[in-house]
Amino acid sequence: MNESDSAPAPVELVLLDVGGPIYDDAVYRDALLRATRELAEREVDEAEFLRVYDAQRQRQRGSLRTAMAEHFLTAERRKELSDLAESHWEYPAGALHPDVLPVLRRLSARYRLAVVANQRRLVTEALHRDGIDQHIDVWAISEVVGAEKPDPAIFRHALDEAGVPAERAVHVGNRLDTDVRGAAAVGVRSVWITRGEAPPEPTAEQLAEPDAVIGSLDELPAALDALRGGAP
């Protein structure tokens, strides 16, 4: 193998999830708690809810909505719970992480940027309000695309729209099941940001899955440099 064969592919496209990297996932958590309380036939204690929520985050596989339905309702009411939670789910301006806009300004000067997210189409209103959309070149919103992560179709949609091969893209998300494994299934490298729906206590095995791990978006430019072999 010669040097060019072993060198990492350059990064041209950065894919970004919305909940976690851009907005605080506590917004959806609170919407799910509200919906669970409205549907449950008993009082739902917040501490009990958070124990179930955190245990599911720690597993990094399976749906939070399913876990809540099975614990507080019945498995058959999962869609009812999901629909009600989504009706309460809207990002206020205060949910925007403070590191997002400064980092996106830096990244947009060097890379093309895409949003790849399991979200309703109305999330674009929040992204427009907060000035995120002006930095985004490609959109892959699940309600619009008709596929949710980890379905390869939503990642391929973004790659096709950008005209960038998978090996030249990196996906940034905070879940192993939908983000890291979903990206890997189509040959896209991943940066795992450990906030929001990431596990409360990541294990060594979990930390080994992505190509890079960061705690905040401030660390992303350096992580991308490392993935592209330190190229300027």
C-alpha positions in Angstrom: 0.0 0.0 0.0 1.4 3.4 -1.0 1.1 6.6 1.0 -1.9 7.9 -1.0 -3.8 4.6 -0.4 -3.4 5.0 3.4 -4.1 8.7 3.7 -7.5 9.7 5.0 -9.9 11.0 2.4 -10.4 14.8 2.5 -13.5 16.1 4.2 -15.8 18.1 1.9 -19.2 17.8 3.6 -20.2 17.9 7.3 -23.6 16.5 8.2 -25.2 17.8 11.4 -28.0 16.4 13.5 -30.3 19.1 15.0 -31.2 17.8 18.5 -28.0 17.6 20.5 -25.4 19.2 18.3 -27.5 22.4 17.6 -30.4 22.5 20.1 -30.7 21.2 23.7 -32.3 17.8 23.7 -34.0 18.8 27.0 -36.7 20.3 24.8 -37.8 16.9 23.5 -37.3 15.2 26.8 -39.7 17.7 28.4 -42.2 17.3 25.6 -42.1 13.5 26.1 -42.6 13.9 29.8 -45.6 16.2 29.3 -47.1 13.7 26.8 -46.5 10.8 29.1 -48.2 12.5 32.0 -51.2 13.4 29.8 -51.7 9.8 28.6 -50.8 7.8 31.7 -53.5 6.5 34.0 -51.4 7.2 37.0 -49.2 10.0 38.3 -45.9 10.1 36.5 -43.2 11.2 38.9 -40.4 13.2 37.1 -37.7 11.4 39.0 -39.0 8.0 37.8 -39.4 9.3 34.3 -35.8 10.5 34.3 -34.5 7.1 35.6 -36.2 5.4 32.6 -35.0 8.1 30.2 -31.4 7.9 31.4 -31.4 4.1 31.3 -32.5 4.2 27.7 -29.9 6.8 26.9 -27.3 4.6 28.4 -28.2 1.7 26.2 -27.9 3.7 22.9 -30.2 1.4 21.1 -34.0 1.6 20.7 -36.4 4.4 21.0 -36.9 6.6 23.9 -40.6 6.8 23.0 -40.9 3.1 23.0 -39.2 2.8 26.4 -41.6 5.4 27.9 -44.7 3.8 26.4 -43.7 0.3 27.6 -42.9 1.6 31.1 -45.7 4.1 31.7 -48.4 3.1 29.2 -48.5 0.0 26.9 -46.3 -0.8 23.9 -49.4 -0.5 21.7 -49.7 3.2 22.7 -46.2 4.1 21.4 -47.5 5.9 18.3 -50.1 7.8 20.3 -47.4 8.9 22.7 -45.0 9.8 19.9 -47.6 11.9 18.1 -48.6 13.8 21.3 -44.9 14.5 22.2 -44.3 15.8 18.8 -47.2 18.2 19.1 -45.4 19.7 22.2 -42.0 19.7 20.6 -40.8 23.1 19.4 -37.4 24.7 20.0 -37.4 28.1 21.7 -34.5 30.5 20.9 -33.0 29.7 24.3 -32.5 26.1 23.4 -29.8 26.9 20.9 -26.4 25.9 22.2 -24.1 29.0 22.5 -21.3 27.3 20.6 -23.3 26.6 17.5 -23.2 29.9 15.5 -19.5 30.7 16.1 -18.5 27.1 15.0 -20.8 27.1 12.0 -19.3 30.4 10.8 -15.8 28.7 10.9 -16.9 25.5 9.3 -18.9 27.1 6.5 -15.7 28.8 5.3 -14.0 25.4 4.8 -16.8 22.8 4.2 -20.2 22.4 2.8 -22.7 21.8 5.6 -25.9 19.7 5.7 -28.6 19.0 8.2 -29.6 15.3 8.6 -32.2 15.0 11.3 -35.2 13.1 12.5 -37.4 16.1 12.7 -40.7 17.6 11.5 -40.4 20.0 8.6 -41.3 23.0 10.9 -37.9 22.7 12.6 -36.6 24.8 9.7 -38.6 27.7 11.1 -36.4 27.6 14.3 -33.3 27.2 12.3 -34.2 30.2 10.2 -35.1 32.3 13.2 -31.8 31.6 14.9 -29.6 32.2 11.8 -28.6 28.6 11.3 -30.1 28.1 7.8 -27.7 30.7 6.2 -24.8 28.3 6.9 -26.6 25.1 5.5 -26.2 24.0 1.9 -28.1 20.7 2.0 -31.3 19.7 3.9 -32.3 16.1 4.9 -35.3 16.4 7.3 -36.9 13.1 7.9 -40.5 14.3 7.5 -39.5 15.8 4.1 -37.3 12.9 2.9 -39.6 10.2 4.1 -36.9 8.2 5.9 -35.5 8.4 9.5 -32.0 7.7 10.7 -30.5 5.1 10.8 -32.2 4.4 7.4 -29.4 4.7 4.8 -31.9 6.6 2.6 -31.7 9.8 4.6 -27.9 9.9 4.5 -27.8 9.0 0.8 -30.3 11.8 0.2 -27.9 14.3 1.7 -24.9 12.9 -0.1 -26.7 12.9 -3.5 -28.0 16.5 -3.0 -24.4 17.6 -2.2 -22.8 15.5 -4.9 -20.2 14.3 -2.4 -19.1 10.7 -2.0 -19.6 9.0 1.4 -15.9 8.8 2.1 -15.6 12.6 1.9 -18.3 13.3 4.4 -18.5 13.3 8.2 -21.7 13.1 10.2 -22.0 14.8 13.7 -24.6 13.5 16.0 -25.2 12.5 19.6 -26.6 9.0 19.3 -24.7 5.8 18.5 -27.7 3.9 17.1 -29.1 6.5 14.7 -26.1 8.7 14.1 -22.9 6.8 14.4 -24.1 3.4 13.2 -26.4 5.0 10.6 -23.5 6.9 9.1 -21.2 3.9 9.2 -23.7 1.8 7.2 -23.3 4.1 4.2 -19.5 4.6 4.6 -19.7 8.0 6.3 -17.3 8.8 9.1 -18.7 10.1 12.4 -18.0 12.5 15.2 -20.0 11.7 18.3 -20.9 14.7 20.5 -21.7 13.5 24.0 -24.5 15.8 25.1 -28.2 15.5 25.0 -29.4 12.0 24.2 -25.8 10.6 24.5 -25.4 8.2 27.4 -25.0 9.7 30.9 -21.8 7.6 31.4 -20.3 6.5 28.0 -18.5 3.1 28.2 -15.1 2.4 26.6 -16.9 0.2 24.0 -19.3 3.1 23.2 -16.5 5.6 22.9 -14.6 3.3 20.5 -17.5 3.2 18.0 -17.2 6.7 16.3 -14.2 8.0 14.5 -14.0 10.9 16.9 -15.6 12.0 20.2 -16.2 15.6 21.3 -18.0 17.1 24.3 -19.0 20.4 22.7 -19.2 21.8 19.2 -16.2 24.0 19.9 -14.1 20.8 19.6 -15.4 20.0 16.1 -13.0 21.9 13.9 -10.0 20.2 15.5 -11.7 16.8 15.3 -12.4 17.4 11.6 -8.7 18.4 11.1 -7.6 15.1 12.7 -10.0 13.1 10.5 -8.6 14.7 7.4 -5.0 14.0 8.5 -4.3 17.4 9.8 -4.5 19.0 6.4 -5.0 22.8 6.5 
